[in-house]
Structures are given as structure tokens and as C-alpha cells.
């Protein structure tokens, strides 16, 4: 059996693309963006470089697709929290805050890719990435509006601005931990609780 035939028999119906994305994500988390190349990825998966290029024209497109998958995974996680029937609205808010920071700090290199300048600066992001990244934030705006309507967050503030400030706060906490500026990850939950309490207190005193 030739290598080409072996590749075809091993992967069907997009399995190779999924395997490439999954392996690329692992490689990024282990070695960072600079440690990834289509050649190394193909070797890791066990296929030819040509097979990898069949799915991604270059490294940049691959990185954008990895980032897109990261947004899909995070969206599913946040959606699961928001749609829960066993949590109160306040519990959902607290869990969302903690889940966001935990997702970021558990996948630091992937998070860097998803929100970093490497693929966003100078309009370098692909349309397929934008199609999942923007709706992910729009969903956070939807959740924020719901929490405002329930009286959990300040109704007097613009929903988009509240969502942006929340995102900025969580992003800042995540970056402090990822960059090692504040290295004590043991206090992660306490930091998240403090952020939630400040937002809730701001609403109660409004």
C-alpha cells in the first residue's frame, strides 16, 4: 500500500482536517505559535505536507482556523452556562466569569492566538474566523442584556458598554496570569469572585 493510499484510507469525510486542527491546537499550546509549521504538523499527524496544504494554503490560514475553533469551543461553553436550567441568573454570571478566565489560563497560547495581534492586526483575520469570533462576543452582549433585564447588572448602562467593560476586566485578569505579572493562580477563583462582586455591588448602589 502506498503512502498516498494509506492517507486516503486513514481519513475520510473531513477527518484529516479535524485531526490537523486538533493536533495544531495541541502543538500551539505546547510550543507556541512559532513552534508550528505545516511541515511539522503533517509529520506529527503522519501525512504528507501536500495533504496538509490541501486543507490550508499557508500557516496563516491554519492559525486563523485554529483560532476559529477556539472561539467555537468557548461559545459552546458559554452557551451551556447561559442555557442551564439548574443555575440561578447570579450563578450563571459567576460561572461565566470564572469559566472565561479559566479557559484563557488553561489554554494560554491558544488564547494569545484568539485575541492577539498576530492574526487581528492590519486586518489579517480571515472571513471564516470573523464569522465565528464576532458572534461569540455578540452572544456575550445577549447574555449581558438578559442579566440587565433580571436586575443583576445596571439597567441604566448601555448593554454593549457593559459587555465590553466585563470583557476588558476578564481579559485583564487572564493576561496578568498568562504573562506571569501576577503568577499566583491559586487565587484565581477569588479574583473572579471579586470581579463579580464589584459588578453586582455597582448595580445595587446605582
VOLO-351737 format. One record per residue: residue number from 1; residue in three letters; chain; x, y, z of N, C-alpha, C in turn. Coordinates in pm, 1 decimal. Example, Ala and Ser with C-alpha at 12.3 -4.5 7.8 and 13.67 -1.06 7.14 Angstrom:
> k/r/c/nu/nv/nw/cau/cav/caw/cu/cv/cw
> 1/ALA/A/1319.0/-569.0/780.0/1230.0/-450.0/780.0/1320.0/-330.0/780.0 $
> 2/SER/A/1285.0/-225.0/708.0/1367.0/-106.0/714.0/1290.0/3.0/787.0 $
***
This chain:
> k/r/c/nu/nv/nw/cau/cav/caw/cu/cv/cw
> 1/UNK/A/85.2/-119.7/0.0/0.0/0.0/0.0/88.7/124.6/0.0 $
> 2/UNK/A/63.7/217.2/-91.9/143.9/338.0/-98.7/105.0/433.7/11.7 $
> 3/UNK/A/191.9/530.8/36.5/164.8/629.5/140.9/39.2/708.2/108.8 $
> 4/UNK/A/21.4/741.7/-22.9/-94.6/819.0/-63.4/-222.5/741.3/-38.5 $
> 5/UNK/A/-219.0/611.1/-72.2/-335.5/527.2/-49.7/-362.9/512.9/99.0 $
> 6/UNK/A/-256.8/499.6/177.5/-270.4/485.9/321.9/-336.7/609.2/381.4 $
> 7/UNK/A/-297.2/728.1/334.1/-355.8/851.5/383.3/-504.4/856.8/354.5 $
> 8/UNK/A/-543.5/816.0/231.2/-683.8/820.0/193.4/-767.0/724.5/275.7 $
> 9/UNK/A/-710.4/608.4/309.0/-785.5/509.9/384.7/-794.1/545.7/532.4 $
> 10/UNK/A/-698.7/626.1/579.1/-695.7/660.1/721.3/-789.5/775.8/755.5 $
> 11/UNK/A/-818.4/862.0/657.2/-900.3/978.8/684.4/-1013.2/989.8/582.6 $
> 12/UNK/A/-1133.1/1009.2/630.9/-1249.7/1020.1/544.0/-1338.3/1134.4/590.8 $
> 13/UNK/A/-1408.4/1196.3/495.0/-1512.7/1293.2/524.8/-1465.5/1404.2/619.5 $
> 14/UNK/A/-1352.9/1461.2/588.6/-1305.1/1573.4/668.9/-1231.7/1534.2/794.5 $
> 15/UNK/A/-1209.6/1404.6/817.5/-1138.1/1362.1/937.6/-997.2/1418.9/942.2 $
> 16/UNK/A/-932.3/1426.8/826.2/-795.6/1477.0/824.0/-792.6/1623.3/866.7 $
> 17/UNK/A/-883.6/1702.8/815.6/-889.0/1844.1/853.7/-908.9/1857.7/1004.8 $
> 18/UNK/A/-999.9/1780.7/1059.9/-1025.8/1785.1/1204.0/-902.7/1743.5/1281.8 $
> 19/UNK/A/-834.7/1639.3/1233.7/-714.7/1591.3/1300.8/-603.0/1695.8/1294.3 $
> 20/UNK/A/-590.4/1762.4/1180.6/-489.2/1866.6/1165.6/-515.2/1982.6/1262.2 $
> 21/UNK/A/-640.9/2023.4/1272.6/-675.3/2133.2/1362.6/-653.2/2094.8/1508.5 $
> 22/UNK/A/-693.4/1975.1/1543.8/-676.3/1929.4/1682.2/-529.2/1920.0/1718.9 $
> 23/UNK/A/-449.5/1863.0/1628.5/-306.2/1848.9/1654.8/-237.1/1984.6/1656.9 $
> 24/UNK/A/-277.1/2073.9/1565.9/-218.4/2208.4/1561.3/-246.2/2283.2/1690.9 $
> 25/UNK/A/-366.0/2268.2/1745.0/-400.4/2332.9/1871.5/-310.9/2282.6/1983.8 $
> 26/UNK/A/-289.4/2152.4/1988.3/-202.5/2094.1/2090.4/-59.2/2145.5/2075.2 $
> 27/UNK/A/-12.3/2152.8/1950.3/124.1/2199.3/1925.5/140.7/2345.1/1966.2 $
> 28/UNK/A/39.2/2426.8/1941.3/44.3/2567.9/1978.9/47.8/2582.3/2130.2 $
> 29/UNK/A/-33.7/2504.9/2199.9/-36.4/2511.5/2346.1/94.8/2463.1/2407.5 $
> 30/UNK/A/161.9/2371.9/2338.4/287.9/2317.3/2389.8/407.3/2405.0/2355.4 $
> 31/UNK/A/412.7/2450.5/2229.5/533.1/2518.3/2181.1/509.5/2660.9/2132.8 $
> 32/UNK/A/386.7/2709.2/2141.3/358.1/2843.9/2094.6/338.5/2850.4/1944.5 $
> 33/UNK/A/301.1/2968.9/1897.0/273.8/2988.5/1754.7/397.9/2965.1/1669.9 $
> 34/UNK/A/512.5/3011.5/1716.7/635.5/2999.8/1638.7/679.1/2854.5/1621.7 $
> 35/UNK/A/632.4/2767.1/1710.8/671.8/2626.7/1701.6/588.9/2546.2/1603.8 $
> 36/UNK/A/492.8/2612.1/1537.6/404.4/2541.9/1445.1/437.7/2575.1/1300.6 $
> 37/UNK/A/438.7/2472.9/1217.7/450.3/2489.8/1073.1/370.0/2377.9/1008.4 $
> 38/UNK/A/330.6/2396.2/884.1/254.6/2292.5/815.0/337.8/2165.6/798.2 $
> 39/UNK/A/468.4/2183.3/780.3/556.0/2066.6/767.2/558.5/1986.0/896.7 $
> 40/UNK/A/579.1/2055.4/1009.0/582.5/1986.9/1138.7/446.7/1925.2/1171.4 $
> 41/UNK/A/341.1/1995.8/1135.6/207.3/1945.8/1162.3/181.5/1817.8/1083.5 $
> 42/UNK/A/219.2/1817.7/955.0/199.7/1699.3/871.2/277.0/1580.7/927.5 $
> 43/UNK/A/399.2/1605.6/971.1/480.9/1498.9/1029.9/416.8/1444.5/1156.9 $
> 44/UNK/A/363.0/1534.3/1238.3/301.7/1494.2/1363.9/177.7/1407.9/1340.0 $
> 45/UNK/A/98.4/1443.9/1240.0/-23.1/1369.4/1209.3/7.6/1240.9/1132.9 $
> 46/UNK/A/118.7/1242.5/1059.6/157.1/1123.7/984.3/109.6/1124.2/841.0 $
> 47/UNK/A/101.5/1244.1/781.0/61.4/1256.5/641.2/165.7/1339.8/567.7 $
> 48/UNK/A/151.7/1346.9/437.2/245.6/1425.7/358.2/216.4/1574.4/374.0 $
> 49/UNK/A/316.7/1656.6/344.2/296.9/1800.4/350.3/190.8/1843.7/249.6 $
> 50/UNK/A/185.8/1774.7/136.3/85.9/1805.6/33.7/-55.0/1786.8/86.9 $
> 51/UNK/A/-74.6/1683.3/166.8/-207.0/1657.5/224.0/-248.7/1771.1/316.3 $
> 52/UNK/A/-154.0/1825.1/393.1/-184.5/1937.3/483.3/-217.8/2062.8/403.5 $
> 53/UNK/A/-140.7/2087.7/297.0/-164.4/2205.4/213.8/-295.7/2195.7/136.9 $
> 54/UNK/A/-347.3/2077.1/122.3/-476.9/2058.7/56.1/-589.1/2123.9/138.6 $
> 55/UNK/A/-569.2/2130.9/271.2/-671.1/2187.1/360.1/-641.4/2331.3/400.8 $
> 56/UNK/A/-513.0/2368.3/405.6/-474.4/2504.1/447.2/-365.9/2554.0/352.4 $
> 57/UNK/A/-391.3/2668.4/289.9/-298.0/2715.6/186.8/-165.0/2762.3/246.2 $
> 58/UNK/A/-167.7/2807.1/373.1/-43.8/2850.4/437.7/-63.3/2849.1/588.7 $
> 59/UNK/A/41.7/2884.0/661.0/36.8/2881.3/806.8/-64.6/2981.0/861.0 $
> 60/UNK/A/-74.9/3097.5/797.2/-167.5/3198.7/845.5/-311.1/3148.1/841.6 $
> 61/UNK/A/-348.3/3084.5/733.7/-484.2/3030.4/723.5/-506.9/2922.8/829.0 $
> 62/UNK/A/-406.8/2841.7/853.0/-415.4/2738.4/956.4/-436.7/2802.0/1093.7 $
> 63/UNK/A/-360.0/2905.9/1124.3/-372.4/2972.6/1253.8/-511.5/3033.5/1271.3 $
> 64/UNK/A/-563.6/3092.2/1166.0/-697.3/3151.4/1173.5/-802.6/3044.2/1199.5 $
> 65/UNK/A/-785.0/2927.2/1139.6/-881.0/2818.6/1160.1/-869.0/2760.4/1300.8 $
> 66/UNK/A/-748.4/2754.7/1353.8/-729.5/2709.2/1491.9/-797.1/2807.6/1587.6 $
> 67/UNK/A/-776.5/2937.6/1563.4/-839.7/3040.0/1646.3/-991.4/3030.5/1636.2 $
> 68/UNK/A/-1041.5/3008.3/1515.4/-1185.8/2995.9/1494.6/-1242.9/2880.6/1575.6 $
> 69/UNK/A/-1171.1/2768.9/1576.5/-1217.2/2653.5/1654.1/-1216.4/2685.3/1802.8 $
> 70/UNK/A/-1118.8/2765.2/1845.4/-1114.2/2808.1/1984.7/-1237.8/2889.0/2021.0 $
> 71/UNK/A/-1279.2/2979.2/1931.6/-1399.7/3058.2/1955.6/-1524.5/2969.8/1957.5 $
> 72/UNK/A/-1527.8/2870.1/1870.4/-1641.9/2777.6/1868.1/-1651.5/2703.6/2001.4 $
> 73/UNK/A/-1538.5/2654.8/2049.2/-1537.0/2580.3/2176.3/-1580.5/2669.3/2292.3 $
> 74/UNK/A/-1528.7/2793.2/2294.6/-1566.2/2883.9/2402.5/-1714.9/2920.6/2392.9 $
> 75/UNK/A/-1763.6/2942.0/2272.3/-1904.8/2975.6/2255.6/-1994.3/2863.7/2308.3 $
> 76/UNK/A/-1957.7/2740.1/2278.9/-2035.4/2626.3/2327.8/-2035.7/2622.6/2480.9 $
> 77/UNK/A/-1920.4/2653.5/2538.9/-1909.7/2652.3/2684.6/-1995.4/2762.6/2747.4 $
> 78/UNK/A/-1989.9/2882.7/2691.2/-2068.8/2993.1/2745.0/-2217.7/2969.9/2720.7 $
> 79/UNK/A/-2250.9/2910.0/2607.6/-2390.7/2880.2/2577.0/-2447.7/2778.7/2676.1 $
> 80/UNK/A/-2366.4/2681.5/2711.8/-2409.6/2580.6/2808.2/-2440.2/2644.6/2943.6 $
> 81/UNK/A/-2359.0/2742.5/2982.1/-2382.4/2813.2/3108.3/-2511.0/2893.7/3101.6 $
> 82/UNK/A/-2526.3/2969.8/2993.6/-2640.3/3060.3/2980.9/-2772.6/2984.6/2969.2 $
> 83/UNK/A/-2769.8/2867.3/2905.5/-2892.6/2791.7/2883.0/-2922.6/2693.8/2997.7 $
> 84/UNK/A/-2838.8/2692.0/3099.7/-2859.9/2600.0/3211.8/-2995.3/2623.8/3278.9 $
> 85/UNK/A/-3061.7/2516.0/3314.7/-3190.7/2525.8/3383.9/-3177.3/2499.4/3533.4 $
> 86/UNK/A/-3056.4/2474.4/3578.9/-3033.3/2443.2/3720.1/-2963.6/2556.0/3795.3 $
> 87/UNK/A/-2916.6/2657.4/3723.3/-2845.3/2768.2/3785.9/-2931.7/2892.9/3790.6 $
> 88/UNK/A/-2917.2/2970.3/3896.1/-2984.6/3099.7/3902.8/-2910.2/3196.4/3811.1 $
> 89/UNK/A/-2970.4/3312.5/3785.4/-2904.8/3410.8/3698.7/-2772.1/3457.2/3757.8 $
> 90/UNK/A/-2768.8/3475.9/3889.8/-2643.5/3517.2/3952.7/-2538.4/3407.2/3942.9 $
> 91/UNK/A/-2579.3/3282.7/3960.1/-2486.6/3170.6/3947.9/-2432.3/3160.1/3805.9 $
> 92/UNK/A/-2518.6/3186.4/3707.8/-2474.6/3184.0/3567.8/-2369.2/3291.2/3544.0 $
> 93/UNK/A/-2393.3/3409.7/3599.9/-2298.5/3519.3/3581.7/-2164.2/3485.9/3645.4 $
> 94/UNK/A/-2168.3/3434.7/3766.6/-2044.7/3398.3/3835.6/-1970.7/3288.1/3758.6 $
> 95/UNK/A/-2045.4/3189.4/3713.1/-1982.0/3078.4/3642.2/-1923.9/3124.1/3509.5 $
> 96/UNK/A/-1991.8/3216.1/3441.7/-1941.3/3269.9/3316.3/-1807.8/3339.5/3337.9 $
> 97/UNK/A/-1800.2/3423.7/3440.4/-1676.7/3496.4/3470.4/-1562.9/3399.3/3499.0 $
> 98/UNK/A/-1589.4/3302.0/3584.7/-1485.0/3206.6/3619.5/-1444.8/3122.6/3498.2 $
> 99/UNK/A/-1544.2/3079.2/3419.5/-1517.0/2993.4/3303.7/-1431.2/3065.7/3199.9 $
> 100/UNK/A/-1457.4/3195.3/3180.9/-1380.1/3270.7/3082.4/-1232.2/3274.8/3119.9 $
> 101/UNK/A/-1205.4/3313.8/3243.5/-1065.7/3324.6/3287.4/-1000.4/3187.1/3291.0 $
> 102/UNK/A/-1075.0/3086.2/3332.0/-1020.2/2950.5/3336.3/-988.2/2901.1/3195.8 $
> 103/UNK/A/-1075.3/2928.7/3099.5/-1049.7/2890.0/2960.5/-921.9/2954.0/2909.6 $
> 104/UNK/A/-905.6/3082.2/2938.8/-788.2/3155.5/2891.8/-659.4/3103.1/2953.7 $
> 105/UNK/A/-660.5/3083.5/3085.1/-538.7/3042.4/3154.9/-506.5/2894.3/3134.7 $
> 106/UNK/A/-606.5/2816.8/3095.5/-582.7/2674.9/3067.8/-531.1/2653.0/2925.8 $
> 107/UNK/A/-552.8/2752.5/2839.7/-508.7/2744.4/2700.5/-437.2/2873.9/2662.6 $
> 108/UNK/A/-327.8/2904.7/2731.4/-264.9/3036.6/2715.2/-220.5/3069.3/2572.8 $
> 109/UNK/A/-157.7/2974.0/2505.0/-109.5/3002.0/2369.5/-225.6/3014.0/2271.2 $
> 110/UNK/A/-326.3/2929.0/2289.1/-445.7/2938.5/2204.9/-515.9/3071.4/2229.5 $
> 111/UNK/A/-523.4/3112.8/2355.3/-587.3/3240.2/2389.8/-510.2/3356.1/2327.6 $
> 112/UNK/A/-377.8/3349.7/2332.1/-294.8/3451.8/2267.8/-328.6/3461.7/2119.8 $
> 113/UNK/A/-346.6/3346.5/2058.0/-377.9/3344.3/1915.2/-515.6/3402.3/1889.2 $
> 114/UNK/A/-615.0/3362.0/1969.6/-752.8/3405.9/1950.0/-767.7/3556.8/1963.2 $
> 115/UNK/A/-696.3/3617.3/2058.1/-715.4/3758.6/2087.7/-591.6/3844.6/2062.9 $
> 116/UNK/A/-488.1/3786.8/2004.4/-363.9/3859.8/1984.3/-352.9/3929.4/1850.5 $
> 117/UNK/A/-251.7/4011.3/1838.1/-230.8/4090.4/1717.1/-182.4/4006.4/1600.1 $
> 118/UNK/A/-137.3/3882.4/1629.0/-78.3/3800.0/1524.2/-172.8/3782.9/1405.2 $
> 119/UNK/A/-300.3/3766.0/1432.0/-394.0/3746.1/1321.1/-499.2/3857.4/1309.6 $
> 120/UNK/A/-504.5/3949.1/1405.8/-604.9/4054.9/1400.9/-549.6/4188.6/1351.6 $
> 121/UNK/A/-422.8/4214.7/1378.5/-366.0/4343.9/1340.0/-360.6/4359.0/1187.8 $
> 122/UNK/A/-387.6/4479.2/1141.8/-380.4/4513.5/999.1/-479.4/4433.0/915.2 $
> 123/UNK/A/-591.2/4392.8/976.8/-695.7/4324.3/901.3/-655.5/4190.2/844.3 $
> 124/UNK/A/-573.3/4116.4/918.2/-522.6/3989.3/867.5/-616.1/3870.6/893.0 $
> 125/UNK/A/-719.6/3891.4/972.2/-808.4/3779.7/1004.4/-889.5/3739.2/881.8 $
> 126/UNK/A/-915.4/3610.6/870.1/-992.3/3558.5/757.2/-1141.8/3575.9/781.7 $
> 127/UNK/A/-1218.0/3567.2/675.2/-1363.7/3580.5/687.8/-1421.6/3467.9/772.4 $
> 128/UNK/A/-1367.6/3347.5/758.2/-1419.3/3233.8/834.8/-1394.7/3252.2/983.8 $
> 129/UNK/A/-1285.6/3319.6/1019.6/-1258.9/3348.7/1160.4/-1356.8/3453.6/1212.1 $
> 130/UNK/A/-1377.5/3559.0/1135.4/-1469.9/3664.3/1175.2/-1610.8/3609.1/1193.9 $
> 131/UNK/A/-1648.3/3511.8/1111.8/-1783.6/3456.1/1115.7/-1814.7/3384.6/1246.6 $
> 132/UNK/A/-1711.6/3342.7/1319.2/-1735.4/3277.3/1448.7/-1690.8/3364.7/1565.8 $
> 133/UNK/A/-1590.5/3450.8/1543.4/-1539.3/3534.7/1652.4/-1638.9/3643.9/1689.3 $
> 134/UNK/A/-1693.3/3713.1/1591.5/-1786.3/3822.3/1619.5/-1915.1/3772.4/1686.3 $
> 135/UNK/A/-1976.9/3665.7/1635.9/-2096.8/3613.7/1703.7/-2070.2/3568.4/1847.0 $
> 136/UNK/A/-1947.4/3526.3/1875.4/-1913.4/3484.7/2010.5/-1927.2/3602.3/2106.7 $
> 137/UNK/A/-1878.9/3720.9/2066.8/-1893.2/3838.8/2151.2/-2037.8/3886.4/2152.0 $
> 138/UNK/A/-2104.8/3876.0/2038.1/-2246.0/3916.6/2030.4/-2330.2/3833.9/2127.3 $
> 139/UNK/A/-2290.5/3709.0/2147.6/-2363.0/3624.7/2242.0/-2341.7/3674.8/2384.8 $
> 140/UNK/A/-2221.9/3724.5/2412.5/-2196.2/3781.9/2544.6/-2282.1/3906.2/2565.2 $
> 141/UNK/A/-2300.7/3984.4/2460.6/-2387.1/4102.3/2469.5/-2530.6/4057.9/2499.0 $
> 142/UNK/A/-2572.8/3950.8/2433.9/-2707.6/3897.1/2457.5/-2723.6/3854.5/2603.4 $
> 143/UNK/A/-2621.8/3785.7/2657.0/-2627.5/3744.6/2796.7/-2630.6/3865.5/2889.5 $
> 144/UNK/A/-2551.2/3967.1/2856.7/-2547.0/4087.7/2938.3/-2683.7/4155.1/2942.2 $
> 145/UNK/A/-2749.4/4163.3/2827.7/-2882.8/4223.3/2822.2/-2980.9/4145.0/2908.4 $
> 146/UNK/A/-2968.9/4013.8/2906.7/-3057.3/3930.2/2988.1/-3032.1/3956.2/3137.3 $
> 147/UNK/A/-2905.4/3964.0/3176.2/-2872.7/3988.2/3316.1/-2918.5/4126.5/3359.4 $
> 148/UNK/A/-2913.7/4223.7/3268.5/-2965.3/4356.3/3300.0/-3116.4/4351.3/3320.8 $
> 149/UNK/A/-3187.2/4279.9/3234.7/-3332.8/4271.0/3244.7/-3376.0/4202.1/3373.4 $
> 150/UNK/A/-3289.5/4115.2/3426.4/-3318.8/4044.7/3551.1/-3278.8/4126.6/3673.6 $
> 151/UNK/A/-3218.3/4242.8/3649.5/-3178.5/4328.2/3760.2/-3044.3/4292.5/3820.2 $
> 152/UNK/A/-2971.3/4203.0/3754.3/-2841.5/4161.4/3807.1/-2734.2/4265.7/3777.7 $
> 153/UNK/A/-2740.7/4323.3/3659.3/-2647.0/4428.1/3619.6/-2724.1/4557.7/3597.1 $
> 154/UNK/A/-2652.7/4667.8/3601.7/-2713.3/4800.9/3593.9/-2790.3/4820.0/3462.7 $
> 155/UNK/A/-2920.4/4842.5/3474.8/-3004.6/4863.3/3357.4/-2980.8/5000.1/3293.5 $
> 156/UNK/A/-2925.0/5092.0/3372.0/-2904.9/5227.0/3321.5/-2786.5/5242.2/3228.5 $
> 157/UNK/A/-2700.1/5142.7/3225.5/-2582.8/5148.2/3139.5/-2610.8/5082.0/3005.3 $
> 158/UNK/A/-2545.1/5131.4/2902.3/-2559.5/5073.2/2769.0/-2510.6/4928.7/2769.9 $
> 159/UNK/A/-2590.3/4838.9/2714.8/-2558.9/4695.7/2718.7/-2425.3/4664.4/2654.7 $
> 160/UNK/A/-2399.6/4722.7/2539.4/-2273.8/4697.0/2470.6/-2155.5/4740.9/2555.1 $
> 161/UNK/A/-2167.2/4857.2/2619.0/-2056.5/4907.5/2702.1/-2034.6/4817.2/2823.6 $
> 162/UNK/A/-2142.5/4769.7/2884.6/-2128.3/4679.2/2999.2/-2057.5/4551.2/2955.7 $
> 163/UNK/A/-2095.7/4498.7/2840.0/-2031.8/4376.8/2788.8/-1884.7/4401.1/2759.5 $
> 164/UNK/A/-1852.5/4517.1/2703.8/-1713.3/4549.5/2671.7/-1629.3/4564.0/2798.8 $
> 165/UNK/A/-1685.3/4631.0/2900.2/-1612.1/4650.6/3025.7/-1592.8/4516.9/3097.7 $
> 166/UNK/A/-1695.9/4433.0/3095.3/-1682.5/4299.9/3154.4/-1573.1/4222.0/3084.6 $
> 167/UNK/A/-1577.1/4222.5/2951.9/-1476.9/4151.2/2872.4/-1337.5/4206.3/2902.7 $
> 168/UNK/A/-1325.6/4340.4/2907.5/-1196.3/4400.9/2934.6/-1142.1/4361.2/3071.4 $
> 169/UNK/A/-1229.8/4353.1/3170.4/-1188.1/4313.6/3305.2/-1138.5/4170.0/3306.7 $
> 170/UNK/A/-1215.9/4080.4/3246.2/-1177.5/3938.9/3244.3/-1051.6/3917.2/3161.4 $
> 171/UNK/A/-1041.1/3989.2/3052.2/-921.6/3978.2/2967.8/-799.0/4025.5/3045.1 $
> 172/UNK/A/-815.9/4131.9/3123.2/-703.7/4182.8/3202.2/-658.9/4083.9/3307.8 $
> 173/UNK/A/-753.8/4022.2/3376.8/-719.4/3921.3/3477.5/-646.0/3804.7/3411.4 $
> 174/UNK/A/-699.2/3759.7/3298.5/-637.8/3647.0/3227.6/-495.5/3680.8/3183.8 $
> 175/UNK/A/-477.4/3801.4/3132.5/-344.8/3840.1/3082.3/-243.9/3851.3/3196.4 $
> 176/UNK/A/-286.1/3901.3/3310.8/-194.9/3910.2/3425.0/-143.1/3772.4/3463.7 $
> 177/UNK/A/-230.4/3673.1/3458.3/-191.0/3537.4/3494.7/-108.4/3472.0/3384.3 $
> 178/UNK/A/-150.9/3488.0/3259.8/-80.1/3426.3/3147.5/60.6/3484.5/3132.4 $
> 179/UNK/A/71.7/3615.5/3146.6/201.1/3681.8/3127.6/292.1/3670.7/3249.1 $
> 180/UNK/A/239.4/3615.4/3358.7/322.4/3597.9/3477.4/338.9/3722.9/3560.3 $
> 181/UNK/A/265.6/3829.8/3526.4/271.5/3952.2/3604.8/216.8/3925.3/3744.7 $
> 182/UNK/A/107.0/3849.5/3746.5/52.8/3803.0/3874.2/48.3/3651.2/3863.8 $
> 183/UNK/A/148.1/3585.4/3919.1/169.3/3443.3/3893.2/94.9/3349.4/3986.9 $
> 184/UNK/A/29.0/3403.3/4089.5/-35.7/3318.0/4187.8/-173.8/3274.0/4137.9 $
> 185/UNK/A/-175.5/3170.8/4056.4/-301.4/3122.4/4000.1/-389.1/3057.2/4106.9 $
> 186/UNK/A/-333.6/3033.1/4224.3/-411.5/2974.0/4332.2/-523.1/3065.0/4379.0 $
> 187/UNK/A/-511.0/3194.8/4351.0/-613.6/3290.9/4389.7/-707.0/3325.0/4273.7 $
> 188/UNK/A/-704.7/3242.3/4170.1/-784.2/3269.3/4050.3/-932.5/3284.7/4083.1 $
> 189/UNK/A/-987.2/3191.1/4156.2/-1129.7/3194.5/4186.5/-1165.1/3316.5/4271.0 $
> 190/UNK/A/-1076.2/3352.1/4364.4/-1101.2/3469.1/4448.2/-1101.3/3597.1/4365.1 $
> 191/UNK/A/-1012.7/3603.6/4268.0/-1008.1/3721.0/4181.3/-1136.6/3731.5/4099.6 $
> 192/UNK/A/-1184.2/3617.4/4050.6/-1308.1/3615.9/3972.2/-1426.6/3655.3/4059.4 $
> 193/UNK/A/-1430.1/3603.2/4182.0/-1538.3/3638.2/4273.6/-1537.0/3788.3/4303.7 $
> 194/UNK/A/-1418.6/3842.4/4319.4/-1405.8/3985.3/4347.7/-1459.6/4066.9/4230.5 $
> 195/UNK/A/-1427.7/4026.9/4108.8/-1476.0/4098.2/3989.9/-1628.3/4094.8/3984.4 $
> 196/UNK/A/-1686.1/3975.7/4008.4/-1831.9/3962.4/4007.2/-1894.6/4050.8/4114.3 $
> 197/UNK/A/-1840.9/4043.7/4235.6/-1897.0/4121.9/4345.8/-1892.4/4271.3/4319.0 $
> 198/UNK/A/-1785.8/4317.3/4253.9/-1775.3/4459.5/4221.7/-1881.8/4501.4/4121.0 $
> 199/UNK/A/-1906.1/4417.5/4019.5/-2008.9/4449.6/3920.4/-2146.8/4446.8/3983.3 $
> 200/UNK/A/-2171.1/4350.0/4069.9/-2302.2/4338.7/4134.6/-2325.0/4452.7/4231.8 $
> 201/UNK/A/-2219.2/4489.2/4305.1/-2230.0/4598.5/4401.9/-2253.9/4730.7/4327.8 $
> 202/UNK/A/-2187.4/4746.6/4213.1/-2206.4/4868.8/4134.5/-2351.6/4881.4/4092.0 $
> 203/UNK/A/-2416.1/4768.8/4064.3/-2556.2/4770.4/4024.3/-2646.7/4803.7/4143.1 $
> 204/UNK/A/-2616.8/4744.3/4257.9/-2702.6/4762.9/4375.8/-2695.0/4905.7/4428.9 $
> 205/UNK/A/-2583.1/4973.3/4401.9/-2567.1/5108.9/4452.5/-2605.7/5214.0/4348.3 $
> 206/UNK/A/-2643.0/5165.6/4228.8/-2676.5/5259.0/4121.0/-2811.1/5327.5/4147.0 $
***
